[in-house]
Structure formats: C-alpha cells, structure tokens
C-alpha cells in the first residue's frame, strides 16, 4: 500500500511516499499523481523516500518513467531522505547515476535554484 502526500516549497513540489512501491495499484497511483502535477506545469519535483519501506523492479520502473516524462517537460526529479534499504536497491541497479540524491528535502529543493 502506498500513501502519497504533497507540499510545496516555492516552485518545488515535495511528494512524500509512504509504504511500498511494488506494482499495482501503487505504481498507477504514483504515475497519476505525478502526471497531474507535470501537466499543470509543476515540473520541479522532490520525492521524499524516508517512509518508503519497500521497492522492487516495478517501483524502480515507475521512478524512471516519472523522471523521463518530467524531463520531457523541461523539469526534473530529485530524491531525498532515502533510507539505507531503498538506497541499496537504487545503487545496486545504478540508478544513483541518473537521479540526484540528497540527504534532506530542503537540500533537494534548493538544488533547483
């Protein structure tokens, strides 16, 4: 199960993911949320992963798809507060090379400016 919360820091939207990102319906919920933001012109996104407990290949695919579609709209996605377990998965599949990862939400948001 996935819970999505959203807050704004200036032009940056912080999306907090809580629970798991392991397939349906979680990945669809995440895609729809991100799609609404990007289509409304909110393309500077920070994903706060501090409360994401589990992720698998479907979840990683959702993150990659979100990054690609956001960059197509001249935006970007930063990851923040990534737990050791989730960071291990991200680094194992070398996604740390395409995502900018920050220790805090504030640092991730500031990196857009």
Buried (B, 14 or more C-beta within 10 A) or exposed (E): EBEBEEEEBEEBBBBBBBBBBBBEEBBEBBBEBBEEBBEEEBBBBBBBBBEBBEBEEEBBEBBBBBBEBBEEEEBBBBBBBBBEEBBEBBEEEEBBEEBBBBEEBBBBBBBBE
